[in-house]
């Protein structure tokens, strides 16, 4: 019987980078409210919102 190895990647090697930002408390509260209602994590929501913004920004 052949034994195939279980392959795992080290954490953090998913193409993401950890950064620190300052965010206004009212925005943070709104994100937390949306996260609770939608069952997404705050991190997932921020990435969704940022991706949308990057794809739809218009610089004049």
C-alpha positions in Angstrom: 0.0 0.0 0.0 1.4 3.4 -1.1 1.7 6.1 1.6 1.3 9.6 0.2 2.7 12.4 2.3 0.4 15.1 3.7 1.7 18.4 2.3 1.0 21.6 4.3 2.2 25.1 3.6 3.7 27.3 6.3 1.3 29.9 7.6 1.6 33.3 6.0 2.6 31.9 2.6 -0.7 32.7 1.0 0.3 35.8 -0.9 -0.9 38.1 2.0 1.1 40.6 3.9 0.4 41.7 7.5 0.2 45.5 7.8 -1.0 48.0 10.4 -3.5 50.8 9.7 -5.3 53.4 11.7 -9.0 53.4 11.3 -11.7 55.7 12.8 -13.8 54.1 15.5 -17.1 54.7 13.7 -15.8 52.8 10.6 -14.5 50.0 12.8 -17.9 49.7 14.5 -19.7 49.6 11.2 -17.3 46.8 10.0 -17.9 44.9 13.2 -21.7 45.2 12.7 -21.5 44.0 9.1 -19.2 41.2 10.1 -21.7 40.0 12.8 -24.6 40.2 10.4 -22.9 38.6 7.4 -20.9 36.0 9.3 -17.7 37.2 7.6 -14.6 38.0 9.6 -13.5 41.7 9.8 -10.4 40.7 7.8 -12.4 39.1 5.0 -14.7 42.2 4.8 -11.8 44.6 4.7 -10.2 42.6 1.8 -13.5 42.4 -0.1 -14.0 46.2 0.3 -10.4 47.0 -0.6 -10.6 44.7 -3.7 -13.7 46.4 -4.9 -12.2 49.9 -4.3 -9.0 49.0 -6.2 -11.0 47.6 -9.1 -13.4 50.5 -9.3 -11.3 53.6 -8.4 -11.3 56.5 -10.8 -8.5 59.0 -10.6 -9.2 62.4 -12.2 
